[in-house]
Amino acid sequence: LRPGMRDVKNRIVRDLELFVDEDFGIELLVANRIINLNLPINLVYEQVWRKRPEARNEAGGGGGGDGVEHPMVVVYRLQGLDGEATEEMVDNLEEEKEEEVDPEIQFAVTGVIAACGGIDVIIRRLARIDQIYKHRDMTVSLLNFLCYCVKLKANRRRLLEINAIDTLLNKVKLVLSESDSVITE
């Protein structure tokens, strides 16, 4: 769960020992815009604070600024104290799409595992486990590591060459049989 603007409001209320209704009474402003309390802090920072006109000068954008990005300023106020709000409301922000990274590049370091015989060692070690419940931590660690390794085509090819599918399916059968015995007990 990402921290949201509601967390900022709750911190302000707690630190100042204000007694206001949970969601009514206090509103937060960033860059002179009223911010919905359900928005994540990081999106407000990126899409409201950093996109205000003064921010271009601060970050060395050619306006003679100091080249330093300043912390986000959040102004709080009591709702309705000065009459009806005239500032723009920010109710939702677009989630920024993370750039898709090719798994062959992202997990390239796992290529060393196949080249050094590590895939074979992982599968042999998994094959020797006869009680998943007893060796749960090691099994989970090996399988998690194997999940990263299979992102590379060379590693998947090596798994096929050593017939790892049989070993992995036998472990699935073992897990299912152990879970059946636990359920019946």
N, C-alpha and C positions, 0 to 999 in steps of 0.2 A: 504494500500500500504506500503510495507516494504521499508526502505531506502536502496538505492543501491550505488554501487561504483561511478555511475555518480554523485550522490549527493556529494560524497567526492571530486570528481574532480571539481564540480561547486563551492564548498566551497573554495577550494584551489585557483581557478582562481579569485573568488570574493575577498578573503582576501588579495591576493598578487597583486590585480588589474592588472592581466595579460590580454592582449588582444589577444586571440587565437580563432581560429575557434571552433564552438560548440563542435564537436566530434573529430576533428583532431587537432593535435598539442601537446596534453598532453597525456601521458600514465602513468598508475599507476602500480607500482610493489609491490608485497607482497611476502616476502620470496624469493626474486630474481626471481619471475615469473610475467610476464605481465598479468594483470587482465582485463577481458572484463568488460566494464563499465555497462553492463546490469545486472551483477550479484548482488544479495543482499549481504549486508555487513555481515550479520550473517553467511551465508554459506561460504563466503571467510574466515571469522575468524575461523570457525569450521574446514573447510576442507583444507585450505591452511596454515593459520598461525599456528594453533595448531598442525598440522601434520608435520611441519618442524622438522628436526633432533634435533635442539637445544631445542625445546619445551619440549622434554622428560626430559631433565636435569632441566629445570626451574621449572616444576611442581612436583619436588621431585621424579622423575622416576628412581632414583638410580644412577644418574650420578654425584652426589655431588652438585646438583643445590641448589638454595636458597629456593625452595619450593613455589615460588610466580609466578603466571602467569602474564606475562608482557603484556602491551597493544600492540595491533597490530601496527606494524610500516608500514606505507605506504609511499613509495618513489615515487615522481613524477618527470618526466623529459619530455623534448621536444622530440617529435618523430623525428627520423632521424638526430639528431644533431651529434651523434657519428657514423653515418653510419647505416647499417642494424642491427636490433635488433637480438641478439643471444639467448636471454632468452626464456624459454618455455612459450607458451601462454596458459592461462586458459580461455577457451571460455564458458564452461558450467560445472555446478556442480550438483550432484544428490541431490534432495530434500530428506531430511531425513524423513523416515516414522515414524510418531508418533505411539507409542505403543498403541494398542487398549485396552481400559479399559472397563471392564464389567460395563454396566450402573447400574446394581444392586449394585455395589460397589461405583461407582462414585457418584450416586445420593441417596445413602443410607440414608442420613440425611432427605430426604423428607418422609421417612417412618413414622416419628413422626407425620407428618401432618394427615395421615389417622388414626393413633392410637389415636390422640387427637380430632378427629372430624373436622379437618380443611378442608378436602375434602367436607364434607357436607356443611360447611359454605361458601366455595367458590361457590359451585353450587347454593345454596340458594341465594347468593348475585347476581350471574349472572342471575338467574331467575327473580329477581326483576327489572332488568334494562329493561326499556321499550323504551328508545331512545338511540341507540348506539352513535349517533353523539353527543348528549348532555353529555354522560358519557364515552366518548371515552378513556380518560386516564386510568380511573379505569378498564374499560373493557379490554384494552390492557394489563395492569398490571396483572389482574387476569388470563387472558388466557396465558400469558407468564409463570407465576408461575405454572399454571396447566400443561403446556408443560413439565416442569421439573418433576412434580409429576408423570406424566404418564410413566416415564421411569422405575418405579418400578411396578412389577407385583401385589403387595399387593394394591397399589393405584389404578391400573386399575380395579382390582377386586372390590374395594370399589365403584368406579364409576359405575360399572355395577349393584351392589347391590342397589344403590340409584336411579337407572334409570336416570343417568345423560345424557345419549345420547339424550333423548327427549329434555331436556333443551338446550343442545348445538345445536341441529338441529333447535330449535325454534330461537335461536340467529342468526344462519346462515340465516334463512328466514327473520329475522328482518333486518339484514345487507343488504341483497339483495333488500328488499323492500325500505329501505332508500336510497340505492344507485340508484335505479330506479327513485325515486322521485327527487333526486338531479340532475340526468341526464335530466329529463324532464323539470326542472325549468330553 
